[in-house]
Amino acid sequence: MSTHVITGAGSGIGAAVTRRLLERGDETVLLARDAGRAKELAALHPGARTLVGDLSNPDRLSWALAQQAMPERVDSLLHIAGVVELGKVGDLTPKAWHFQLNANLVAPAELTRLFLPQLRVAQGHVLFVNSGAGLSASAEWSAYAASKHGLKALADALRQEEHGNGVRVTSVYPGRTASPMQAKVHQQEGKEYDASRWIDPESVATTIVMAIDLPRDAEVNDLTVRPGR
């Protein structure tokens, strides 16, 4: 039985991946921003364990996790959580920049640092759910895209640093995926949201599980997923 630490398990891609892993008998450890959210995640995913740590405040993650029972072995660390706030460069405040950079980049870097000892023991896998915005930035997406471009750099550097320790690193770049986050994006864009136009989270979950299940003789570095319709 493998142990997977997952962020963003409450909805969308993260929820789909968590269900897949639990259904096959793996152990999942879900990161929740607070105790109330931890109870919600435990109810949503029976059998899952939870840890409490707020991605919006990465400076406190080390302290928060030190107060809790950490898994001794981590076979995969799946960074799936993300936040977005659109706006033109001329309008975005430092608060909007910090909000996205903290949750989308600094917190994943800090969580990776904190779980690296367990990942090295297991010769595990770190997987970052990035975005098409991590490859190309569009108008009004500057802060989000910057956080995701940074996430690519984090993954690329980590892959080279940890290769000798047997830790594999993958970046997945989904296009627009039907999720509460996508509904929020459409609201910010002033557009009508039609979930049927976008990728089903289950399809992205399939690519993630494939990447972490790949035999040890191979490693998926970068995987782009685009809407098929």
C-alpha contacts under 8 A as a table, 3 or more apart, distances in Angstrom:
res1	aa1	res2	aa2	distance
1	M	25	G	6.78
1	M	26	D	5.15
1	M	27	E	6.79
2	S	26	D	5.22
2	S	27	E	6.06
2	S	74	V	7.60
2	S	75	D	5.82
3	T	26	D	6.18
3	T	27	E	4.65
3	T	28	T	5.74
3	T	29	V	7.37
3	T	73	R	6.89
3	T	74	V	5.30
3	T	75	D	5.30
3	T	76	S	6.76
4	H	26	D	7.65
4	H	27	E	6.28
4	H	28	T	4.87
4	H	29	V	6.05
4	H	74	V	5.98
4	H	75	D	5.80
4	H	76	S	4.77
4	H	77	L	5.86
4	H	78	L	7.19
5	V	28	T	5.95
5	V	29	V	4.64
5	V	30	L	5.88
5	V	31	L	7.34
5	V	74	V	6.96
5	V	76	S	6.32
5	V	77	L	4.82
5	V	78	L	6.09
6	I	9	A	6.40
6	I	14	G	7.30
6	I	18	T	7.61
6	I	28	T	7.12
6	I	29	V	6.20
6	I	30	L	5.00
6	I	31	L	6.23
6	I	77	L	6.10
6	I	78	L	4.79
6	I	79	H	6.21
6	I	80	I	6.97
7	T	14	G	6.93
7	T	30	L	6.07
7	T	31	L	5.21
7	T	32	A	7.48
7	T	78	L	6.45
7	T	79	H	5.39
7	T	80	I	5.33
7	T	81	A	5.15
8	G	11	S	6.78
8	G	13	I	7.82
8	G	14	G	4.98
8	G	15	A	7.21
8	G	30	L	7.98
8	G	31	L	7.48
8	G	79	H	7.42
8	G	80	I	5.10
8	G	81	A	3.80
8	G	82	G	7.24
9	A	12	G	7.74
9	A	13	I	7.58
9	A	14	G	4.09
9	A	15	A	4.37
9	A	16	A	7.80
9	A	17	V	7.74
9	A	18	T	6.35
9	A	30	L	6.53
9	A	31	L	7.77
9	A	41	L	7.32
9	A	80	I	7.58
9	A	81	A	7.52
10	G	14	G	6.56
10	G	15	A	5.38
10	G	41	L	6.17
10	G	44	L	7.65
11	S	14	G	5.93
11	S	15	A	4.72
11	S	16	A	7.51
11	S	179	S	7.12
11	S	180	P	7.31
12	G	15	A	5.52
12	G	16	A	6.36
12	G	178	A	7.17
12	G	179	S	4.91
12	G	180	P	7.01
12	G	201	P	5.54
13	I	16	A	5.12
13	I	17	V	6.16
13	I	80	I	7.15
13	I	179	S	7.79
13	I	201	P	4.67
13	I	202	E	6.77
13	I	204	V	6.57
13	I	205	A	6.00
14	G	17	V	5.23
14	G	18	T	6.13
14	G	80	I	5.71
14	G	81	A	7.21
14	G	205	A	7.79
15	A	18	T	5.12
15	A	19	R	6.21
16	A	19	R	5.27
16	A	20	R	6.38
16	A	201	P	6.41
16	A	202	E	5.67
16	A	205	A	5.99
17	V	20	R	5.16
17	V	21	L	6.31
17	V	202	E	7.58
17	V	205	A	5.06
17	V	206	T	7.86
17	V	208	I	7.55
17	V	209	V	7.28
18	T	21	L	5.26
18	T	22	L	6.13
18	T	28	T	7.02
18	T	45	H	7.57
19	R	22	L	5.23
19	R	23	E	5.98
19	R	45	H	7.06
20	R	23	E	5.27
20	R	24	R	6.57
20	R	205	A	7.99
21	L	24	R	5.46
21	L	25	G	6.57
21	L	26	D	5.39
21	L	27	E	7.43
21	L	28	T	7.27
22	L	25	G	5.11
22	L	26	D	5.33
22	L	27	E	6.58
22	L	28	T	6.86
22	L	47	G	7.50
22	L	48	A	7.50
23	E	26	D	7.55
27	E	48	A	6.73
27	E	49	R	7.83
28	T	48	A	5.21
28	T	49	R	6.15
29	V	48	A	6.03
29	V	49	R	4.65
29	V	50	T	5.22
29	V	51	L	6.80
30	L	38	A	7.99
30	L	41	L	7.50
30	L	48	A	6.97
30	L	49	R	6.12
30	L	50	T	4.61
30	L	51	L	6.05
31	L	38	A	7.55
31	L	50	T	5.80
31	L	51	L	4.86
31	L	52	V	5.66
31	L	53	G	6.35
32	A	35	A	7.25
32	A	37	R	5.64
32	A	38	A	5.08
32	A	41	L	7.51
32	A	50	T	6.80
32	A	51	L	6.07
32	A	52	V	4.81
32	A	53	G	5.95
32	A	54	D	6.96
33	R	37	R	6.34
33	R	38	A	7.40
33	R	52	V	5.62
33	R	53	G	5.05
33	R	54	D	4.18
33	R	55	L	6.78
34	D	37	R	5.39
34	D	38	A	6.24
34	D	52	V	5.46
34	D	53	G	6.61
34	D	54	D	6.82
35	A	38	A	4.91
35	A	39	K	6.43
35	A	52	V	6.44
36	G	39	K	5.31
36	G	40	E	6.54
37	R	40	E	4.96
37	R	41	L	6.20
38	A	41	L	5.14
38	A	42	A	6.16
38	A	50	T	5.99
38	A	51	L	7.20
38	A	52	V	6.77
39	K	42	A	5.09
39	K	43	A	6.23
40	E	43	A	5.17
40	E	44	L	6.13
41	L	44	L	4.93
41	L	45	H	5.95
41	L	50	T	7.61
42	A	45	H	5.22
42	A	46	P	5.64
42	A	47	G	7.25
42	A	48	A	6.08
42	A	49	R	6.98
42	A	50	T	7.02
43	A	46	P	5.71
45	H	48	A	5.78
51	L	65	L	7.30
51	L	68	Q	7.21
52	V	64	A	6.99
52	V	65	L	7.14
53	G	60	R	7.76
53	G	61	L	5.60
53	G	64	A	5.91
53	G	65	L	6.75
54	D	57	N	5.56
54	D	58	P	6.94
54	D	60	R	7.67
54	D	61	L	6.76
55	L	58	P	5.56
55	L	61	L	7.51
55	L	102	N	6.91
55	L	103	A	5.01
55	L	107	A	5.35
55	L	108	P	7.97
56	S	99	F	6.53
56	S	102	N	5.58
56	S	103	A	4.97
56	S	107	A	7.30
57	N	60	R	5.82
57	N	61	L	7.06
57	N	102	N	6.87
57	N	103	A	7.73
57	N	107	A	7.52
58	P	61	L	5.19
58	P	62	S	7.96
58	P	102	N	6.56
58	P	103	A	7.68
58	P	106	V	6.49
58	P	107	A	4.84
58	P	110	E	6.70
59	D	62	S	7.17
60	R	63	W	5.42
60	R	64	A	6.10
61	L	64	A	5.04
61	L	65	L	6.05
61	L	107	A	7.92
61	L	110	E	7.49
61	L	111	L	7.46
62	S	65	L	5.45
62	S	66	A	6.11
62	S	110	E	7.92
62	S	114	L	7.04
63	W	66	A	5.15
63	W	67	Q	6.73
64	A	67	Q	5.57
64	A	68	Q	7.24
65	L	68	Q	5.32
65	L	69	A	7.72
65	L	70	M	7.23
66	A	69	A	7.70
66	A	70	M	7.92
71	P	74	V	6.70
71	P	118	Q	7.74
72	E	118	Q	6.05
73	R	118	Q	4.78
73	R	119	L	6.67
73	R	121	V	6.73
73	R	122	A	6.07
74	V	77	L	6.96
74	V	115	F	7.49
74	V	118	Q	5.24
74	V	119	L	5.11
74	V	121	V	7.99
74	V	122	A	6.26
74	V	124	G	6.47
75	D	119	L	6.14
75	D	122	A	5.65
75	D	123	Q	7.06
75	D	124	G	4.29
75	D	125	H	6.11
76	S	119	L	7.13
76	S	124	G	5.35
76	S	125	H	4.49
76	S	126	V	5.65
76	S	127	L	7.37
76	S	212	I	7.37
77	L	112	T	7.56
77	L	115	F	7.92
77	L	119	L	7.97
77	L	124	G	7.95
77	L	125	H	6.31
77	L	126	V	4.83
77	L	127	L	6.24
78	L	126	V	6.11
78	L	127	L	4.93
78	L	128	F	6.23
78	L	129	V	7.69
79	H	108	P	6.54
79	H	126	V	7.77
79	H	127	L	6.09
79	H	128	F	4.85
79	H	129	V	5.99
80	I	128	F	6.54
80	I	129	V	5.13
81	A	103	A	7.87
81	A	104	N	7.48
81	A	129	V	7.96
82	G	100	Q	7.95
82	G	103	A	6.37
82	G	104	N	5.43
83	V	99	F	7.92
83	V	100	Q	6.00
83	V	103	A	6.71
83	V	104	N	6.72
83	V	144	Y	7.93
83	V	181	M	7.45
84	V	100	Q	6.32
84	V	144	Y	5.88
84	V	181	M	7.65
84	V	185	V	7.46
85	E	96	A	6.87
85	E	100	Q	7.36
85	E	141	W	7.93
85	E	143	A	7.75
85	E	144	Y	6.97
85	E	185	V	7.82
85	E	188	Q	7.93
86	L	140	E	5.46
86	L	141	W	5.47
86	L	142	S	7.78
86	L	143	A	7.61
86	L	144	Y	7.38
86	L	185	V	7.60
86	L	188	Q	6.79
86	L	189	E	7.99
87	G	91	D	6.22
87	G	92	L	5.76
87	G	140	E	4.48
87	G	141	W	6.51
87	G	142	S	7.60
88	K	91	D	5.22
88	K	92	L	6.14
88	K	139	A	6.89
88	K	140	E	4.43
88	K	141	W	7.38
88	K	142	S	7.29
89	V	92	L	5.44
89	V	140	E	6.96
89	V	142	S	6.67
92	L	96	A	6.05
92	L	97	W	7.10
93	T	96	A	5.32
93	T	97	W	6.57
94	P	97	W	4.98
94	P	98	H	6.05
95	K	98	H	5.18
95	K	99	F	5.99
96	A	99	F	5.10
96	A	100	Q	6.50
96	A	143	A	7.69
97	W	100	Q	5.51
97	W	101	L	6.00
97	W	143	A	5.64
98	H	101	L	5.07
98	H	102	N	5.60
99	F	102	N	5.59
99	F	103	A	6.42
100	Q	103	A	5.41
100	Q	104	N	5.65
100	Q	105	L	7.74
100	Q	143	A	6.77
100	Q	144	Y	6.13
100	Q	147	S	6.56
101	L	104	N	5.32
101	L	105	L	5.25
101	L	106	V	6.27
101	L	143	A	7.48
101	L	144	Y	7.53
101	L	146	A	7.80
101	L	147	S	5.07
102	N	105	L	5.71
102	N	106	V	4.77
102	N	107	A	5.70
103	A	106	V	6.45
103	A	107	A	5.42
103	A	108	P	7.37
104	N	107	A	6.64
104	N	108	P	6.69
104	N	147	S	5.85
104	N	148	K	6.87
104	N	151	L	7.36
105	L	108	P	5.45
105	L	109	A	6.26
105	L	147	S	5.63
105	L	148	K	7.09
105	L	150	G	6.55
105	L	151	L	5.53
106	V	109	A	5.12
106	V	110	E	6.19
107	A	110	E	5.03
107	A	111	L	6.01
108	P	111	L	5.11
108	P	112	T	6.00
109	A	112	T	5.17
109	A	113	R	6.27
109	A	154	L	7.18
110	E	113	R	5.02
110	E	114	L	6.23
111	L	114	L	5.07
111	L	115	F	6.17
112	T	115	F	5.25
112	T	116	L	5.81
112	T	126	V	7.74
113	R	116	L	5.35
114	L	117	P	7.37
115	F	118	Q	5.55
115	F	119	L	6.21
116	L	119	L	4.86
116	L	120	R	5.94
117	P	120	R	5.24
117	P	121	V	6.40
118	Q	121	V	5.16
118	Q	122	A	6.40
119	L	122	A	5.20
119	L	123	Q	5.68
119	L	124	G	4.74
119	L	125	H	7.01
119	L	167	V	6.78
120	R	123	Q	4.81
120	R	124	G	6.38
120	R	165	N	6.02
120	R	166	G	6.90
120	R	167	V	6.23
121	V	124	G	7.64
123	Q	165	N	6.76
123	Q	166	G	4.81
123	Q	167	V	4.91
123	Q	168	R	7.62
124	G	166	G	7.19
124	G	167	V	5.09
124	G	168	R	6.44
125	H	167	V	5.53
125	H	168	R	4.65
125	H	169	V	5.76
125	H	170	T	7.72
125	H	212	I	6.62
126	V	167	V	7.35
126	V	168	R	6.25
126	V	169	V	4.83
126	V	170	T	6.42
127	L	169	V	5.75
127	L	170	T	4.73
127	L	171	S	5.87
127	L	172	V	7.49
127	L	208	I	7.97
128	F	151	L	7.67
128	F	155	A	7.32
128	F	169	V	7.96
128	F	170	T	6.26
128	F	171	S	4.86
128	F	172	V	6.27
129	V	171	S	6.00
129	V	172	V	4.91
129	V	173	Y	6.33
129	V	174	P	7.52
130	N	133	A	7.89
130	N	134	G	6.22
130	N	148	K	5.98
130	N	151	L	6.98
130	N	152	K	7.31
130	N	171	S	6.23
130	N	172	V	5.56
130	N	173	Y	4.89
130	N	174	P	6.99
131	S	134	G	5.16
131	S	135	L	7.42
131	S	148	K	6.70
131	S	172	V	7.22
131	S	173	Y	4.31
131	S	174	P	5.20
131	S	175	G	6.41
132	G	135	L	5.49
132	G	136	S	6.51
132	G	173	Y	5.37
132	G	174	P	6.04
132	G	175	G	5.49
132	G	224	T	7.78
133	A	136	S	5.07
133	A	137	A	5.34
133	A	138	S	7.54
133	A	141	W	7.71
133	A	144	Y	7.42
133	A	145	A	4.87
133	A	148	K	6.51
133	A	149	H	7.46
134	G	137	A	7.21
134	G	145	A	5.46
134	G	146	A	7.31
134	G	147	S	7.66
134	G	148	K	4.32
134	G	149	H	4.35
134	G	150	G	7.76
134	G	151	L	7.51
134	G	152	K	6.75
134	G	173	Y	7.43
135	L	148	K	7.97
135	L	149	H	6.52
136	S	145	A	7.43
137	A	141	W	6.30
137	A	142	S	6.45
137	A	145	A	5.54
137	A	146	A	7.91
138	S	141	W	5.49
138	S	142	S	7.04
138	S	145	A	8.00
139	A	142	S	6.83
141	W	144	Y	5.54
141	W	145	A	5.73
142	S	145	A	5.19
142	S	146	A	5.88
143	A	146	A	5.06
143	A	147	S	6.27
144	Y	147	S	5.19
144	Y	148	K	6.34
145	A	148	K	4.99
145	A	149	H	5.92
146	A	149	H	5.06
146	A	150	G	6.07
147	S	150	G	5.10
147	S	151	L	6.22
148	K	151	L	4.74
148	K	152	K	6.36
149	H	152	K	5.21
149	H	153	A	6.54
150	G	153	A	5.02
150	G	154	L	6.19
151	L	154	L	4.95
151	L	155	A	6.21
152	K	155	A	5.11
152	K	156	D	6.11
152	K	171	S	7.01
153	A	156	D	5.11
153	A	157	A	6.10
154	L	157	A	5.36
154	L	158	L	6.00
155	A	158	L	5.09
155	A	159	R	6.02
155	A	169	V	6.50
155	A	170	T	7.12
155	A	171	S	6.79
156	D	159	R	5.25
156	D	160	Q	6.65
156	D	169	V	7.91
157	A	160	Q	5.38
157	A	161	E	6.24
158	L	161	E	4.99
158	L	162	E	5.94
158	L	169	V	7.20
159	R	162	E	5.49
159	R	163	H	5.79
159	R	167	V	7.54
159	R	168	R	6.54
159	R	169	V	5.28
160	Q	163	H	5.51
161	E	164	G	7.26
162	E	165	N	5.13
162	E	166	G	6.58
162	E	167	V	5.48
162	E	168	R	7.47
163	H	166	G	5.24
163	H	167	V	5.64
163	H	168	R	6.63
164	G	167	V	7.56
168	R	219	E	6.59
169	V	219	E	7.76
169	V	220	V	7.67
169	V	221	N	6.34
170	T	211	A	7.56
170	T	219	E	7.73
170	T	220	V	5.82
170	T	221	N	4.57
170	T	222	D	5.82
170	T	223	L	7.70
171	S	221	N	6.15
171	S	222	D	4.87
171	S	223	L	6.32
172	V	208	I	7.55
172	V	222	D	5.89
172	V	223	L	4.75
172	V	224	T	5.91
172	V	225	V	7.46
173	Y	222	D	7.56
173	Y	223	L	6.03
173	Y	224	T	4.60
173	Y	225	V	5.99
174	P	177	T	7.07
174	P	204	V	7.07
174	P	224	T	5.91
174	P	225	V	4.57
174	P	226	R	6.03
175	G	199	I	7.35
175	G	224	T	7.81
175	G	225	V	5.94
175	G	226	R	4.74
175	G	227	P	6.31
176	R	182	Q	6.95
176	R	198	W	5.75
176	R	199	I	6.37
176	R	226	R	7.45
176	R	227	P	7.03
177	T	182	Q	6.56
177	T	195	A	8.00
177	T	198	W	5.11
177	T	199	I	4.44
177	T	200	D	6.07
177	T	201	P	6.23
177	T	227	P	7.83
178	A	182	Q	6.03
178	A	183	A	7.60
178	A	195	A	5.02
178	A	196	S	7.45
178	A	197	R	7.97
178	A	198	W	5.38
178	A	199	I	5.83
178	A	200	D	5.69
178	A	201	P	6.43
179	S	182	Q	5.16
179	S	183	A	6.39
179	S	195	A	7.63
179	S	201	P	7.33
180	P	183	A	4.99
180	P	184	K	6.29
181	M	184	K	5.07
181	M	185	V	6.31
182	Q	185	V	4.92
182	Q	186	H	6.26
183	A	186	H	5.19
183	A	187	Q	6.28
183	A	193	Y	5.94
184	K	187	Q	4.98
184	K	188	Q	6.24
185	V	188	Q	5.07
185	V	189	E	6.11
186	H	189	E	4.89
186	H	190	G	5.96
186	H	191	K	5.04
186	H	192	E	6.42
186	H	193	Y	5.83
187	Q	190	G	5.00
187	Q	191	K	6.09
187	Q	192	E	7.40
187	Q	193	Y	7.71
188	Q	191	K	7.76
194	D	197	R	5.89
194	D	198	W	7.78
195	A	198	W	5.71
196	S	199	I	7.80
197	R	227	P	7.83
197	R	229	R	6.89
198	W	227	P	5.76
198	W	229	R	7.70
199	I	203	S	6.84
199	I	204	V	7.55
199	I	226	R	7.27
199	I	227	P	5.13
199	I	228	G	7.37
200	D	203	S	5.43
200	D	204	V	7.07
201	P	204	V	5.23
201	P	205	A	6.15
202	E	205	A	4.85
202	E	206	T	6.22
203	S	206	T	5.13
203	S	207	T	6.78
204	V	207	T	5.22
204	V	208	I	6.41
204	V	225	V	7.23
205	A	208	I	5.06
205	A	209	V	6.15
206	T	209	V	5.34
206	T	210	M	6.11
207	T	210	M	5.05
207	T	211	A	6.23
208	I	211	A	5.15
208	I	212	I	6.44
209	V	212	I	5.32
209	V	213	D	5.96
210	M	213	D	5.15
210	M	214	L	6.07
211	A	214	L	5.43
211	A	219	E	7.43
211	A	220	V	6.02
214	L	218	A	6.63
214	L	219	E	6.99
215	P	218	A	6.07
216	R	219	E	7.24
220	V	223	L	7.04
